[in-house]
Amino acid sequence: MLKPFESVLNARKIKKVIIFTNDNSICNLSKSLNIDSYMIDIETETEKSELLPLGTYSSVRYLQEILKVDFWNLMILNFRNPLITPDLIDEAISKFKLSKTPVLISVKKSIDHPVQLNAYYRIVDVGFIHIFDNDEAIPPYLQILNDHFSMKHTPNQRFNLLYKVTRPFYFDWEARGVQQKGESGMYIRTYEGLSIRYIPVDQISNDTFDEILRPLWIYDSPDKARILIQFNNHEKLYSEVSRVDKNLRLAGSAFSDNFNHISSLLFKDIKGVEYFFTFNPEDFSSSHSHVLRALPVGSSGPLEEGIIEIEADDFSEPIPFQYEDKDICGIVYSLLNVAQDDTYDLCEPFPPDERLWTGSTKKINVKTGKEIMGRQDFPDVFEPEGTFFIMRADLISSFDREVSKGNADGLIMEETNSIQIKSRFDLLRYRAIIRASSKHS
């Protein structure tokens, strides 16, 4: 335990050393070495970083708010690595000062290369969320129904309670067997085996209208359609989300032709620009991690740029996300569950950054120029090692984000100076490294 403290004290480029801990033995040890040391309470609920050592945020907060220490740059050194040397600390500080990036971390060569790994998913749901038009667009279509059928409710009653109409979306009517807009311009979709037909509502008798399956398809133009759908006021997802937050309004939906199952709904916060996905809890058979991928679709057909990808363990609550809804008619989405057994629907490779290779028919290692024939030919990839983290003071709260965005440089730690003692096994491994190095010295 003494070794990392001695290395810090003997490093030439460190201006000030302060120890923060919640362990009395460590505090007493550091004080015996005449190092400023402080006992702190680690507030685990505020320790949000997946990279920084536990207690970093509590220590920095104590440093700034209690000790009133002002600093430009900060080095966080993990005491769990007794193999760290003064020269290595000085090398890291020098590299940080010369680097153009605001963050420098210790890294190690990954044992598991990404090309060896695959992601396996089970498909929970795949669908298309139609985005609804303004409510003012609904009454004309209800009037069309009134013109052809005897309706139990007035258009206003239906408008207020039951109906939504989608924004226009790309739809080739001629390819679906509809050559021109009919008298009503409104259709139902029916299935006869593998064949799909669109039947004009004006060809349906008044007596059978109440038996028609919703939704109703609207001929908007030769290459555009809308859908008029009827919502049950007691639809489970709608009522549950409305009960949780009255500031959410229904903005879109994915639905089946017979409308007996709604897999997902889209809500918008009336006070802001944030949207929320909700999924039917009955569709979730597993509590394992889920991945949601969503892609906005333009009204003229081509996909808009910007894939939304969200990972979460629990998708039973509304999921917030943001996107520009101008000229967007809907959202294509897939909800995947991380497979935990031998059964899966989808397998995706995890290749390393494609900047590491080149070539169209052959993959070439850009560092060596050699053709990639297997794992051994790929350039090495690195991962955070955990010994030290150097950063600008203003980046502490956004440290993980800066690293994930690629705004970090790395100092490669060799096996002879890289270890994190967190268990008895780590201690045995450390002793083995020491014995091996002493034999070669």
Secondary structure, DSSP 8 states (H G I E B T S, - for coil): -HHHHHHHHH-SS----EEEES-HHHHHHHHHTT-EEEE----GGG---SSS-TTHHHHHHHHHHTS----SEEEEE-TT-TT--HHHHHHHHHHHHH-SSSEEEEEEE-SS-GGG-EEEEEEEEEEEEEEB--GGGSHHHHHHHHHHS--SS-HHHHHHHTEEEB--EE--TGGGT--S--SS-EEEEEEETTEEEEEEGGGS-GGGGGG--S-EEEEEETTEEEEEEE--TT-HHHHHHHHH-TTEEEEEEE--TT-S---EEEEEETTSS-EEEEE-GGG----S-EEEEEEEEETTSSB-S--EEEEES--SS-EEE----TTEEEEEEEEEEE--SS--SEEEE----GGGEE-SSS-EETTT--B--SGGGS---EEEEEEEEEEEGGGSTTHHHHHHTT--EEEE--GGG-----SHHHHHHHHHHHHHHHHH-
